[in-house]
C-alpha cells in the first residue's frame, strides 16, 4: 500500500479502525476496505489487479498495537477509598 496507515490513522472512520483491529492478521486488504481507506485519507494505494492492497509491516504492527490497547473505561469504573473520613 502506497500510503502509511500510521500517518493517517486519525483520519480513518471509527468503523474502518474497528474493522482493522478486528482483523489484525489481514495481510492483504479486500478491495472494499482499500477503497474506503483511500476515500477517508484522500490518498491512493498500490493495488493488485483485484483492487486489493498489501499492508506494510509497520501498518500491521500499528493495527495490532491499537487492537491490544485497553479501552478507556474511566467513566465505567470508579474506585472509592475503603475508609471513611
HTML snippet that shows the backbone in 3Dmol.js (N, CA, C, O; Angstrom):
<script src="https://3Dmol.org/build/3Dmol-min.js"></script>
<div id="view" style="width:600px;height:400px;position:relative"></div>
<script>
const pdb = `
ATOM      1  N   UNK A   1       0.854  -1.169   0.000  1.00  0.00           N
ATOM      2  CA  UNK A   1       0.000   0.000   0.000  1.00  0.00           C
ATOM      3  C   UNK A   1       0.896   1.227   0.000  1.00  0.00           C
ATOM      4  O   UNK A   1       1.805   1.343   0.822  1.00  0.00           O
ATOM      5  N   UNK A   2       0.645   2.112  -0.896  1.00  0.00           N
ATOM      6  CA  UNK A   2       1.469   3.311  -1.044  1.00  0.00           C
ATOM      7  C   UNK A   2       1.426   4.190   0.190  1.00  0.00           C
ATOM      8  O   UNK A   2       2.449   4.743   0.597  1.00  0.00           O
ATOM      9  N   UNK A   3       0.257   4.325   0.787  1.00  0.00           N
ATOM     10  CA  UNK A   3       0.145   5.164   1.980  1.00  0.00           C
ATOM     11  C   UNK A   3       0.549   4.386   3.217  1.00  0.00           C
ATOM     12  O   UNK A   3       0.565   3.155   3.223  1.00  0.00           O
ATOM     13  N   UNK A   4       0.869   5.115   4.240  1.00  0.00           N
ATOM     14  CA  UNK A   4       1.243   4.523   5.513  1.00  0.00           C
ATOM     15  C   UNK A   4       0.089   4.762   6.472  1.00  0.00           C
ATOM     16  O   UNK A   4      -0.194   5.907   6.825  1.00  0.00           O
ATOM     17  N   UNK A   5      -0.574   3.709   6.894  1.00  0.00           N
ATOM     18  CA  UNK A   5      -1.732   3.847   7.775  1.00  0.00           C
ATOM     19  C   UNK A   5      -1.351   4.561   9.072  1.00  0.00           C
ATOM     20  O   UNK A   5      -2.173   5.268   9.655  1.00  0.00           O
ATOM     21  N   UNK A   6      -0.112   4.381   9.524  1.00  0.00           N
ATOM     22  CA  UNK A   6       0.326   5.061  10.761  1.00  0.00           C
ATOM     23  C   UNK A   6       0.149   6.568  10.657  1.00  0.00           C
ATOM     24  O   UNK A   6      -0.241   7.220  11.626  1.00  0.00           O
ATOM     25  N   UNK A   7       0.434   7.122   9.483  1.00  0.00           N
ATOM     26  CA  UNK A   7       0.339   8.570   9.310  1.00  0.00           C
ATOM     27  C   UNK A   7      -1.093   9.052   9.143  1.00  0.00           C
ATOM     28  O   UNK A   7      -1.359  10.250   9.245  1.00  0.00           O
ATOM     29  N   UNK A   8      -2.008   8.143   8.889  1.00  0.00           N
ATOM     30  CA  UNK A   8      -3.390   8.532   8.589  1.00  0.00           C
ATOM     31  C   UNK A   8      -4.410   7.881   9.517  1.00  0.00           C
ATOM     32  O   UNK A   8      -5.610   7.951   9.251  1.00  0.00           O
ATOM     33  N   UNK A   9      -3.963   7.256  10.590  1.00  0.00           N
ATOM     34  CA  UNK A   9      -4.869   6.540  11.484  1.00  0.00           C
ATOM     35  C   UNK A   9      -6.004   7.436  11.983  1.00  0.00           C
ATOM     36  O   UNK A   9      -7.156   7.006  12.024  1.00  0.00           O
ATOM     37  N   UNK A  10      -5.691   8.665  12.358  1.00  0.00           N
ATOM     38  CA  UNK A  10      -6.706   9.568  12.907  1.00  0.00           C
ATOM     39  C   UNK A  10      -7.705  10.037  11.856  1.00  0.00           C
ATOM     40  O   UNK A  10      -8.771  10.541  12.210  1.00  0.00           O
ATOM     41  N   UNK A  11      -7.393   9.887  10.595  1.00  0.00           N
ATOM     42  CA  UNK A  11      -8.308  10.285   9.526  1.00  0.00           C
ATOM     43  C   UNK A  11      -9.284   9.174   9.172  1.00  0.00           C
ATOM     44  O   UNK A  11     -10.260   9.413   8.460  1.00  0.00           O
ATOM     45  N   UNK A  12      -9.035   7.956   9.660  1.00  0.00           N
ATOM     46  CA  UNK A  12      -9.918   6.831   9.366  1.00  0.00           C
ATOM     47  C   UNK A  12     -11.158   6.902  10.247  1.00  0.00           C
ATOM     48  O   UNK A  12     -11.096   7.341  11.395  1.00  0.00           O
ATOM     49  N   UNK A  13     -12.268   6.470   9.701  1.00  0.00           N
ATOM     50  CA  UNK A  13     -13.512   6.461  10.474  1.00  0.00           C
ATOM     51  C   UNK A  13     -13.414   5.411  11.576  1.00  0.00           C
ATOM     52  O   UNK A  13     -12.580   4.508  11.519  1.00  0.00           O
ATOM     53  N   UNK A  14     -14.267   5.544  12.567  1.00  0.00           N
ATOM     54  CA  UNK A  14     -14.286   4.575  13.666  1.00  0.00           C
ATOM     55  C   UNK A  14     -14.590   3.175  13.141  1.00  0.00           C
ATOM     56  O   UNK A  14     -14.027   2.194  13.627  1.00  0.00           O
ATOM     57  N   UNK A  15     -15.472   3.079  12.157  1.00  0.00           N
ATOM     58  CA  UNK A  15     -15.824   1.774  11.590  1.00  0.00           C
ATOM     59  C   UNK A  15     -14.635   1.136  10.884  1.00  0.00           C
ATOM     60  O   UNK A  15     -14.427  -0.072  10.996  1.00  0.00           O
ATOM     61  N   UNK A  16     -13.859   1.927  10.164  1.00  0.00           N
ATOM     62  CA  UNK A  16     -12.674   1.400   9.477  1.00  0.00           C
ATOM     63  C   UNK A  16     -11.619   0.970  10.481  1.00  0.00           C
ATOM     64  O   UNK A  16     -11.032  -0.103  10.343  1.00  0.00           O
ATOM     65  N   UNK A  17     -11.372   1.792  11.487  1.00  0.00           N
ATOM     66  CA  UNK A  17     -10.400   1.418  12.519  1.00  0.00           C
ATOM     67  C   UNK A  17     -10.831   0.150  13.234  1.00  0.00           C
ATOM     68  O   UNK A  17     -10.005  -0.710  13.539  1.00  0.00           O
ATOM     69  N   UNK A  18     -12.124   0.033  13.502  1.00  0.00           N
ATOM     70  CA  UNK A  18     -12.641  -1.161  14.183  1.00  0.00           C
ATOM     71  C   UNK A  18     -12.439  -2.395  13.308  1.00  0.00           C
ATOM     72  O   UNK A  18     -12.038  -3.448  13.803  1.00  0.00           O
ATOM     73  N   UNK A  19     -12.717  -2.269  12.009  1.00  0.00           N
ATOM     74  CA  UNK A  19     -12.528  -3.407  11.103  1.00  0.00           C
ATOM     75  C   UNK A  19     -11.060  -3.838  11.101  1.00  0.00           C
ATOM     76  O   UNK A  19     -10.758  -5.030  11.158  1.00  0.00           O
ATOM     77  N   UNK A  20     -10.165  -2.878  11.036  1.00  0.00           N
ATOM     78  CA  UNK A  20      -8.739  -3.195  11.012  1.00  0.00           C
ATOM     79  C   UNK A  20      -8.299  -3.888  12.299  1.00  0.00           C
ATOM     80  O   UNK A  20      -7.556  -4.869  12.248  1.00  0.00           O
ATOM     81  N   UNK A  21      -8.747  -3.392  13.450  1.00  0.00           N
ATOM     82  CA  UNK A  21      -8.339  -4.007  14.713  1.00  0.00           C
ATOM     83  C   UNK A  21      -9.031  -5.352  14.933  1.00  0.00           C
ATOM     84  O   UNK A  21      -8.495  -6.210  15.634  1.00  0.00           O
ATOM     85  N   UNK A  22     -10.202  -5.548  14.351  1.00  0.00           N
ATOM     86  CA  UNK A  22     -10.885  -6.837  14.435  1.00  0.00           C
ATOM     87  C   UNK A  22     -10.245  -7.884  13.524  1.00  0.00           C
ATOM     88  O   UNK A  22     -10.470  -9.081  13.699  1.00  0.00           O
ATOM     89  N   UNK A  23      -9.450  -7.437  12.555  1.00  0.00           N
ATOM     90  CA  UNK A  23      -8.809  -8.331  11.580  1.00  0.00           C
ATOM     91  C   UNK A  23      -7.306  -8.086  11.529  1.00  0.00           C
ATOM     92  O   UNK A  23      -6.774  -7.749  10.471  1.00  0.00           O
ATOM     93  N   UNK A  24      -6.603  -8.251  12.671  1.00  0.00           N
ATOM     94  CA  UNK A  24      -5.183  -7.894  12.722  1.00  0.00           C
ATOM     95  C   UNK A  24      -4.274  -8.792  11.885  1.00  0.00           C
ATOM     96  O   UNK A  24      -3.135  -8.420  11.603  1.00  0.00           O
ATOM     97  N   UNK A  25      -4.751  -9.950  11.492  1.00  0.00           N
ATOM     98  CA  UNK A  25      -3.932 -10.859  10.693  1.00  0.00           C
ATOM     99  C   UNK A  25      -4.117 -10.688   9.201  1.00  0.00           C
ATOM    100  O   UNK A  25      -3.535 -11.432   8.411  1.00  0.00           O
ATOM    101  N   UNK A  26      -4.915  -9.722   8.811  1.00  0.00           N
ATOM    102  CA  UNK A  26      -5.191  -9.487   7.393  1.00  0.00           C
ATOM    103  C   UNK A  26      -3.977  -8.829   6.746  1.00  0.00           C
ATOM    104  O   UNK A  26      -3.686  -7.662   7.008  1.00  0.00           O
ATOM    105  N   UNK A  27      -3.268  -9.577   5.901  1.00  0.00           N
ATOM    106  CA  UNK A  27      -2.079  -9.044   5.236  1.00  0.00           C
ATOM    107  C   UNK A  27      -2.427  -8.281   3.969  1.00  0.00           C
ATOM    108  O   UNK A  27      -1.709  -7.366   3.564  1.00  0.00           O
ATOM    109  N   UNK A  28      -3.540  -8.668   3.346  1.00  0.00           N
ATOM    110  CA  UNK A  28      -3.988  -8.027   2.118  1.00  0.00           C
ATOM    111  C   UNK A  28      -5.397  -7.499   2.352  1.00  0.00           C
ATOM    112  O   UNK A  28      -6.305  -8.261   2.686  1.00  0.00           O
ATOM    113  N   UNK A  29      -5.573  -6.201   2.178  1.00  0.00           N
ATOM    114  CA  UNK A  29      -6.890  -5.592   2.382  1.00  0.00           C
ATOM    115  C   UNK A  29      -7.817  -5.928   1.240  1.00  0.00           C
ATOM    116  O   UNK A  29      -7.415  -5.855   0.079  1.00  0.00           O
ATOM    117  N   UNK A  30      -9.057  -6.298   1.542  1.00  0.00           N
ATOM    118  CA  UNK A  30     -10.044  -6.502   0.480  1.00  0.00           C
ATOM    119  C   UNK A  30     -10.279  -5.198  -0.285  1.00  0.00           C
ATOM    120  O   UNK A  30     -10.016  -4.111   0.228  1.00  0.00           O
ATOM    121  N   UNK A  31     -10.767  -5.319  -1.489  1.00  0.00           N
ATOM    122  CA  UNK A  31     -10.996  -4.158  -2.351  1.00  0.00           C
ATOM    123  C   UNK A  31     -11.859  -3.109  -1.675  1.00  0.00           C
ATOM    124  O   UNK A  31     -11.564  -1.917  -1.761  1.00  0.00           O
ATOM    125  N   UNK A  32     -12.924  -3.536  -1.002  1.00  0.00           N
ATOM    126  CA  UNK A  32     -13.826  -2.563  -0.369  1.00  0.00           C
ATOM    127  C   UNK A  32     -13.128  -1.776   0.734  1.00  0.00           C
ATOM    128  O   UNK A  32     -13.366  -0.577   0.883  1.00  0.00           O
ATOM    129  N   UNK A  33     -12.267  -2.439   1.512  1.00  0.00           N
ATOM    130  CA  UNK A  33     -11.540  -1.733   2.566  1.00  0.00           C
ATOM    131  C   UNK A  33     -10.473  -0.822   1.976  1.00  0.00           C
ATOM    132  O   UNK A  33     -10.246   0.279   2.478  1.00  0.00           O
ATOM    133  N   UNK A  34      -9.821  -1.274   0.918  1.00  0.00           N
ATOM    134  CA  UNK A  34      -8.823  -0.435   0.249  1.00  0.00           C
ATOM    135  C   UNK A  34      -9.474   0.837  -0.265  1.00  0.00           C
ATOM    136  O   UNK A  34      -8.940   1.931  -0.083  1.00  0.00           O
ATOM    137  N   UNK A  35     -10.629   0.695  -0.907  1.00  0.00           N
ATOM    138  CA  UNK A  35     -11.353   1.865  -1.427  1.00  0.00           C
ATOM    139  C   UNK A  35     -11.781   2.794  -0.299  1.00  0.00           C
ATOM    140  O   UNK A  35     -11.664   4.014  -0.412  1.00  0.00           O
ATOM    141  N   UNK A  36     -12.276   2.213   0.787  1.00  0.00           N
ATOM    142  CA  UNK A  36     -12.736   3.029   1.920  1.00  0.00           C
ATOM    143  C   UNK A  36     -11.579   3.827   2.522  1.00  0.00           C
ATOM    144  O   UNK A  36     -11.723   5.017   2.805  1.00  0.00           O
ATOM    145  N   UNK A  37     -10.443   3.175   2.715  1.00  0.00           N
ATOM    146  CA  UNK A  37      -9.283   3.862   3.289  1.00  0.00           C
ATOM    147  C   UNK A  37      -8.802   4.965   2.358  1.00  0.00           C
ATOM    148  O   UNK A  37      -8.443   6.049   2.819  1.00  0.00           O
ATOM    149  N   UNK A  38      -8.790   4.705   1.066  1.00  0.00           N
ATOM    150  CA  UNK A  38      -8.384   5.733   0.097  1.00  0.00           C
ATOM    151  C   UNK A  38      -9.330   6.931   0.143  1.00  0.00           C
ATOM    152  O   UNK A  38      -8.881   8.076   0.089  1.00  0.00           O
ATOM    153  N   UNK A  39     -10.631   6.680   0.242  1.00  0.00           N
ATOM    154  CA  UNK A  39     -11.612   7.769   0.315  1.00  0.00           C
ATOM    155  C   UNK A  39     -11.437   8.572   1.600  1.00  0.00           C
ATOM    156  O   UNK A  39     -11.478   9.802   1.576  1.00  0.00           O
ATOM    157  N   UNK A  40     -11.242   7.882   2.717  1.00  0.00           N
ATOM    158  CA  UNK A  40     -11.152   8.567   4.011  1.00  0.00           C
ATOM    159  C   UNK A  40      -9.860   9.356   4.169  1.00  0.00           C
ATOM    160  O   UNK A  40      -9.843  10.381   4.849  1.00  0.00           O
ATOM    161  N   UNK A  41      -8.784   8.895   3.553  1.00  0.00           N
ATOM    162  CA  UNK A  41      -7.500   9.565   3.711  1.00  0.00           C
ATOM    163  C   UNK A  41      -7.171  10.492   2.549  1.00  0.00           C
ATOM    164  O   UNK A  41      -6.292  11.346   2.665  1.00  0.00           O
ATOM    165  N   UNK A  42      -7.873  10.331   1.425  1.00  0.00           N
ATOM    166  CA  UNK A  42      -7.571  11.139   0.258  1.00  0.00           C
ATOM    167  C   UNK A  42      -6.309  10.709  -0.456  1.00  0.00           C
ATOM    168  O   UNK A  42      -5.782  11.449  -1.287  1.00  0.00           O
ATOM    169  N   UNK A  43      -5.821   9.529  -0.144  1.00  0.00           N
ATOM    170  CA  UNK A  43      -4.600   9.001  -0.745  1.00  0.00           C
ATOM    171  C   UNK A  43      -4.946   7.846  -1.672  1.00  0.00           C
ATOM    172  O   UNK A  43      -6.024   7.259  -1.576  1.00  0.00           O
ATOM    173  N   UNK A  44      -4.021   7.526  -2.567  1.00  0.00           N
ATOM    174  CA  UNK A  44      -4.192   6.366  -3.431  1.00  0.00           C
ATOM    175  C   UNK A  44      -3.333   5.229  -2.900  1.00  0.00           C
ATOM    176  O   UNK A  44      -2.449   5.437  -2.068  1.00  0.00           O
ATOM    177  N   UNK A  45      -3.601   4.033  -3.388  1.00  0.00           N
ATOM    178  CA  UNK A  45      -2.861   2.863  -2.931  1.00  0.00           C
ATOM    179  C   UNK A  45      -2.376   2.065  -4.132  1.00  0.00           C
ATOM    180  O   UNK A  45      -2.999   2.073  -5.193  1.00  0.00           O
ATOM    181  N   UNK A  46      -1.259   1.378  -3.948  1.00  0.00           N
ATOM    182  CA  UNK A  46      -0.783   0.442  -4.960  1.00  0.00           C
ATOM    183  C   UNK A  46      -1.617  -0.824  -4.817  1.00  0.00           C
ATOM    184  O   UNK A  46      -1.504  -1.539  -3.822  1.00  0.00           O
ATOM    185  N   UNK A  47      -2.447  -1.095  -5.803  1.00  0.00           N
ATOM    186  CA  UNK A  47      -3.364  -2.230  -5.744  1.00  0.00           C
ATOM    187  C   UNK A  47      -2.987  -3.282  -6.776  1.00  0.00           C
ATOM    188  O   UNK A  47      -2.346  -2.989  -7.785  1.00  0.00           O
ATOM    189  N   UNK A  48      -3.402  -4.516  -6.501  1.00  0.00           N
ATOM    190  CA  UNK A  48      -3.226  -5.568  -7.490  1.00  0.00           C
ATOM    191  C   UNK A  48      -4.389  -5.510  -8.486  1.00  0.00           C
ATOM    192  O   UNK A  48      -5.210  -4.594  -8.427  1.00  0.00           O
ATOM    193  N   UNK A  49      -4.461  -6.475  -9.390  1.00  0.00           N
ATOM    194  CA  UNK A  49      -5.495  -6.442 -10.424  1.00  0.00           C
ATOM    195  C   UNK A  49      -6.905  -6.609  -9.853  1.00  0.00           C
ATOM    196  O   UNK A  49      -7.886  -6.357 -10.553  1.00  0.00           O
ATOM    197  N   UNK A  50      -7.018  -7.030  -8.591  1.00  0.00           N
ATOM    198  CA  UNK A  50      -8.323  -7.193  -7.950  1.00  0.00           C
ATOM    199  C   UNK A  50      -8.710  -6.008  -7.075  1.00  0.00           C
ATOM    200  O   UNK A  50      -9.766  -6.020  -6.444  1.00  0.00           O
ATOM    201  N   UNK A  51      -7.860  -4.986  -7.034  1.00  0.00           N
ATOM    202  CA  UNK A  51      -8.141  -3.805  -6.221  1.00  0.00           C
ATOM    203  C   UNK A  51      -7.756  -3.965  -4.769  1.00  0.00           C
ATOM    204  O   UNK A  51      -8.151  -3.154  -3.931  1.00  0.00           O
ATOM    205  N   UNK A  52      -6.991  -4.997  -4.454  1.00  0.00           N
ATOM    206  CA  UNK A  52      -6.555  -5.242  -3.093  1.00  0.00           C
ATOM    207  C   UNK A  52      -5.181  -4.623  -2.858  1.00  0.00           C
ATOM    208  O   UNK A  52      -4.380  -4.497  -3.784  1.00  0.00           O
ATOM    209  N   UNK A  53      -4.920  -4.241  -1.620  1.00  0.00           N
ATOM    210  CA  UNK A  53      -3.638  -3.625  -1.267  1.00  0.00           C
ATOM    211  C   UNK A  53      -2.980  -4.422  -0.147  1.00  0.00           C
ATOM    212  O   UNK A  53      -3.659  -4.940   0.740  1.00  0.00           O
ATOM    213  N   UNK A  54      -1.678  -4.515  -0.193  1.00  0.00           N
ATOM    214  CA  UNK A  54      -0.900  -5.216   0.828  1.00  0.00           C
ATOM    215  C   UNK A  54      -0.506  -4.224   1.919  1.00  0.00           C
ATOM    216  O   UNK A  54      -0.085  -3.102   1.634  1.00  0.00           O
ATOM    217  N   UNK A  55      -0.647  -4.653   3.160  1.00  0.00           N
ATOM    218  CA  UNK A  55      -0.249  -3.812   4.284  1.00  0.00           C
ATOM    219  C   UNK A  55       1.234  -4.002   4.571  1.00  0.00           C
ATOM    220  O   UNK A  55       1.769  -5.103   4.435  1.00  0.00           O
ATOM    221  N   UNK A  56       1.886  -2.924   4.968  1.00  0.00           N
ATOM    222  CA  UNK A  56       3.310  -2.982   5.315  1.00  0.00           C
ATOM    223  C   UNK A  56       3.465  -3.570   6.715  1.00  0.00           C
ATOM    224  O   UNK A  56       2.488  -3.679   7.455  1.00  0.00           O
ATOM    225  N   UNK A  57       4.656  -3.940   7.069  1.00  0.00           N
ATOM    226  CA  UNK A  57       4.954  -4.457   8.397  1.00  0.00           C
ATOM    227  C   UNK A  57       4.630  -3.398   9.453  1.00  0.00           C
ATOM    228  O   UNK A  57       4.115  -3.724  10.523  1.00  0.00           O
ATOM    229  N   UNK A  58       4.929  -2.145   9.156  1.00  0.00           N
ATOM    230  CA  UNK A  58       4.611  -1.061  10.078  1.00  0.00           C
ATOM    231  C   UNK A  58       3.111  -0.907  10.293  1.00  0.00           C
ATOM    232  O   UNK A  58       2.656  -0.669  11.412  1.00  0.00           O
ATOM    233  N   UNK A  59       2.340  -1.047   9.200  1.00  0.00           N
ATOM    234  CA  UNK A  59       0.880  -0.977   9.310  1.00  0.00           C
ATOM    235  C   UNK A  59       0.355  -2.101  10.201  1.00  0.00           C
ATOM    236  O   UNK A  59      -0.480  -1.877  11.077  1.00  0.00           O
ATOM    237  N   UNK A  60       0.856  -3.307   9.965  1.00  0.00           N
ATOM    238  CA  UNK A  60       0.413  -4.464  10.759  1.00  0.00           C
ATOM    239  C   UNK A  60       0.746  -4.290  12.230  1.00  0.00           C
ATOM    240  O   UNK A  60      -0.070  -4.600  13.098  1.00  0.00           O
ATOM    241  N   UNK A  61       1.948  -3.794  12.513  1.00  0.00           N
ATOM    242  CA  UNK A  61       2.343  -3.566  13.904  1.00  0.00           C
ATOM    243  C   UNK A  61       1.446  -2.541  14.572  1.00  0.00           C
ATOM    244  O   UNK A  61       1.042  -2.724  15.720  1.00  0.00           O
ATOM    245  N   UNK A  62       1.128  -1.458  13.859  1.00  0.00           N
ATOM    246  CA  UNK A  62       0.241  -0.426  14.407  1.00  0.00           C
ATOM    247  C   UNK A  62      -1.142  -0.996  14.687  1.00  0.00           C
ATOM    248  O   UNK A  62      -1.703  -0.764  15.758  1.00  0.00           O
ATOM    249  N   UNK A  63      -1.696  -1.739  13.735  1.00  0.00           N
ATOM    250  CA  UNK A  63      -3.042  -2.298  13.893  1.00  0.00           C
ATOM    251  C   UNK A  63      -3.086  -3.242  15.091  1.00  0.00           C
ATOM    252  O   UNK A  63      -4.038  -3.208  15.870  1.00  0.00           O
ATOM    253  N   UNK A  64      -2.073  -4.074  15.243  1.00  0.00           N
ATOM    254  CA  UNK A  64      -2.033  -4.994  16.387  1.00  0.00           C
ATOM    255  C   UNK A  64      -1.896  -4.223  17.697  1.00  0.00           C
ATOM    256  O   UNK A  64      -2.532  -4.573  18.690  1.00  0.00           O
ATOM    257  N   UNK A  65      -1.077  -3.184  17.707  1.00  0.00           N
ATOM    258  CA  UNK A  65      -0.909  -2.378  18.918  1.00  0.00           C
ATOM    259  C   UNK A  65      -2.214  -1.686  19.295  1.00  0.00           C
ATOM    260  O   UNK A  65      -2.586  -1.652  20.468  1.00  0.00           O
ATOM    261  N   UNK A  66      -2.901  -1.140  18.312  1.00  0.00           N
ATOM    262  CA  UNK A  66      -4.186  -0.469  18.581  1.00  0.00           C
ATOM    263  C   UNK A  66      -5.216  -1.470  19.077  1.00  0.00           C
ATOM    264  O   UNK A  66      -6.029  -1.150  19.944  1.00  0.00           O
ATOM    265  N   UNK A  67      -5.187  -2.681  18.530  1.00  0.00           N
ATOM    266  CA  UNK A  67      -6.132  -3.711  18.946  1.00  0.00           C
ATOM    267  C   UNK A  67      -5.879  -4.220  20.351  1.00  0.00           C
ATOM    268  O   UNK A  67      -6.794  -4.716  21.008  1.00  0.00           O
ATOM    269  N   UNK A  68      -4.641  -4.102  20.820  1.00  0.00           N
ATOM    270  CA  UNK A  68      -4.285  -4.578  22.151  1.00  0.00           C
ATOM    271  C   UNK A  68      -4.415  -3.506  23.223  1.00  0.00           C
ATOM    272  O   UNK A  68      -4.212  -3.792  24.403  1.00  0.00           O
ATOM    273  N   UNK A  69      -4.747  -2.291  22.842  1.00  0.00           N
ATOM    274  CA  UNK A  69      -4.901  -1.223  23.831  1.00  0.00           C
ATOM    275  C   UNK A  69      -6.131  -1.476  24.677  1.00  0.00           C
ATOM    276  O   UNK A  69      -7.159  -1.951  24.193  1.00  0.00           O
ATOM    277  N   UNK A  70      -6.001  -1.149  25.943  1.00  0.00           N
ATOM    278  CA  UNK A  70      -7.141  -1.264  26.848  1.00  0.00           C
ATOM    279  C   UNK A  70      -8.056  -0.081  26.596  1.00  0.00           C
ATOM    280  O   UNK A  70      -7.600   1.062  26.618  1.00  0.00           O
ATOM    281  N   UNK A  71      -9.336  -0.327  26.356  1.00  0.00           N
ATOM    282  CA  UNK A  71     -10.245   0.795  26.103  1.00  0.00           C
ATOM    283  C   UNK A  71     -10.353   1.714  27.308  1.00  0.00           C
ATOM    284  O   UNK A  71     -10.192   1.291  28.452  1.00  0.00           O
ATOM    285  N   UNK A  72     -10.626   2.965  27.028  1.00  0.00           N
ATOM    286  CA  UNK A  72     -10.783   3.961  28.081  1.00  0.00           C
ATOM    287  C   UNK A  72     -12.108   3.712  28.788  1.00  0.00           C
ATOM    288  O   UNK A  72     -13.176   3.953  28.226  1.00  0.00           O
ATOM    289  N   UNK A  73     -12.034   3.234  30.007  1.00  0.00           N
ATOM    290  CA  UNK A  73     -13.243   2.900  30.756  1.00  0.00           C
ATOM    291  C   UNK A  73     -13.343   3.703  32.038  1.00  0.00           C
ATOM    292  O   UNK A  73     -14.006   3.282  32.985  1.00  0.00           O
ATOM    293  N   UNK A  74     -12.694   4.849  32.077  1.00  0.00           N
ATOM    294  CA  UNK A  74     -12.710   5.660  33.294  1.00  0.00           C
ATOM    295  C   UNK A  74     -14.117   5.985  33.751  1.00  0.00           C
ATOM    296  O   UNK A  74     -14.376   6.069  34.952  1.00  0.00           O
ATOM    297  N   UNK A  75     -15.028   6.169  32.811  1.00  0.00           N
ATOM    298  CA  UNK A  75     -16.378   6.548  33.185  1.00  0.00           C
ATOM    299  C   UNK A  75     -17.173   5.361  33.716  1.00  0.00           C
ATOM    300  O   UNK A  75     -18.186   5.556  34.387  1.00  0.00           O
ATOM    301  N   UNK A  76     -16.734   4.128  33.427  1.00  0.00           N
ATOM    302  CA  UNK A  76     -17.466   2.952  33.875  1.00  0.00           C
ATOM    303  C   UNK A  76     -17.050   2.497  35.267  1.00  0.00           C
ATOM    304  O   UNK A  76     -17.869   1.966  36.017  1.00  0.00           O
ATOM    305  N   UNK A  77     -15.804   2.697  35.611  1.00  0.00           N
ATOM    306  CA  UNK A  77     -15.302   2.203  36.880  1.00  0.00           C
ATOM    307  C   UNK A  77     -14.889   3.361  37.772  1.00  0.00           C
ATOM    308  O   UNK A  77     -14.215   4.297  37.343  1.00  0.00           O
ATOM    309  N   UNK A  78     -15.307   3.272  39.004  1.00  0.00           N
ATOM    310  CA  UNK A  78     -14.918   4.285  39.979  1.00  0.00           C
ATOM    311  C   UNK A  78     -14.379   3.565  41.202  1.00  0.00           C
ATOM    312  O   UNK A  78     -14.968   2.600  41.689  1.00  0.00           O
ATOM    313  N   UNK A  79     -13.265   4.050  41.679  1.00  0.00           N
ATOM    314  CA  UNK A  79     -12.648   3.464  42.848  1.00  0.00           C
ATOM    315  C   UNK A  79     -12.892   4.377  44.047  1.00  0.00           C
ATOM    316  O   UNK A  79     -12.729   5.595  43.966  1.00  0.00           O
ATOM    317  N   UNK A  80     -13.276   3.777  45.130  1.00  0.00           N
ATOM    318  CA  UNK A  80     -13.559   4.533  46.333  1.00  0.00           C
ATOM    319  C   UNK A  80     -12.631   4.058  47.440  1.00  0.00           C
ATOM    320  O   UNK A  80     -12.251   2.889  47.495  1.00  0.00           O
ATOM    321  N   UNK A  81     -12.279   4.975  48.309  1.00  0.00           N
ATOM    322  CA  UNK A  81     -11.465   4.611  49.461  1.00  0.00           C
ATOM    323  C   UNK A  81     -12.260   3.692  50.359  1.00  0.00           C
ATOM    324  O   UNK A  81     -13.474   3.836  50.497  1.00  0.00           O
ATOM    325  N   UNK A  82     -11.573   2.750  50.967  1.00  0.00           N
ATOM    326  CA  UNK A  82     -12.247   1.787  51.847  1.00  0.00           C
ATOM    327  C   UNK A  82     -12.543   2.389  53.215  1.00  0.00           C
ATOM    328  O   UNK A  82     -13.365   1.859  53.963  1.00  0.00           O
ATOM    329  N   UNK A  83     -11.885   3.484  53.543  1.00  0.00           N
ATOM    330  CA  UNK A  83     -12.102   4.102  54.852  1.00  0.00           C
ATOM    331  C   UNK A  83     -12.940   5.358  54.705  1.00  0.00           C
ATOM    332  O   UNK A  83     -12.911   6.026  53.671  1.00  0.00           O
ATOM    333  N   UNK A  84     -13.666   5.658  55.724  1.00  0.00           N
ATOM    334  CA  UNK A  84     -14.472   6.863  55.757  1.00  0.00           C
ATOM    335  C   UNK A  84     -13.666   7.979  56.381  1.00  0.00           C
ATOM    336  O   UNK A  84     -12.916   7.720  57.322  1.00  0.00           O
ATOM    337  N   UNK A  85     -13.780   9.202  55.907  1.00  0.00           N
ATOM    338  CA  UNK A  85     -13.031  10.327  56.524  1.00  0.00           C
ATOM    339  C   UNK A  85     -13.525  10.683  57.884  1.00  0.00           C
ATOM    340  O   UNK A  85     -12.995  11.599  58.513  1.00  0.00           O
TER     341      UNK A  85
END
`;
const viewer = $3Dmol.createViewer("view");
viewer.addModel(pdb, "pdb");
viewer.setStyle({}, {cartoon: {color: "spectrum"}});
viewer.zoomTo();
viewer.render();
</script>
